[in-house]
């Protein structure tokens, strides 16, 4: 069953409440690109059927300067046989994956929330960077909202990256979600929006029902938001952040 994701806005791990209500037309988003986390075509030529490299860097979200996470476990979710590796001291990793398949790259380490990102692996490989949220930041947001994190549910982060034109600096973006997703302590569904001071924004959705979910993006009139790597749905796993990126023009 398809559902829509719901949530609030996470900006530098401090909250946020903005007025309810999305702006402009809705755009169905199917997978991500933009923001600080990227899932992009690696380019280059690879023999048909040969494994394609999926590589990237795992960092701590919000760290200044950006802090790589060495020793993080990076894996392809549910791969059989197991497909996993450990990041180097500089946070980098590489995994070999069959091209054309839909996979979720998951990263986990002590002190940070586990995160994953889905993509269809191009023939030439892909770059998948993940910025992991410190667990203390997750706990602080939950406390400020009066939310109890449900261990049977997952979380989502929707990353917006905008151009310097119609959807650029100062644009207001929001995400629209299904009321079945509990947002506050009373289970009230809320649509929040915020103004982008620097062209980027992250929306945080706690307690998303496990399974699969779709996301609708709302943007100002004249602005269009679209994913870079189309997926009809995103996988939601208990106590895991699923990252979805969107570009807005």
Secondary structure, DSSP 4 states (H G I P E B T S, - for coil): ---B---EE-BTTB-----B---S-EEEE-S---SSS-EEE--S---TTSEEEEEEEEEETT-SSPEE-TT-EEEETT-SS--EEE--TTSEEEEEEETT-EEEEEEE-TTB--EEEEEEPPTT-EEE-EEEPBHHHHHHHHHHHTPPPPTTSEEEEEEEEE-SSTT-TT-EEEEE--TTS--STT-----BEEE-SSSEEEEEEEEEPSEEEBEEEEE-TT--EE-SS--SSEEE-TT-EEEEEEEE-
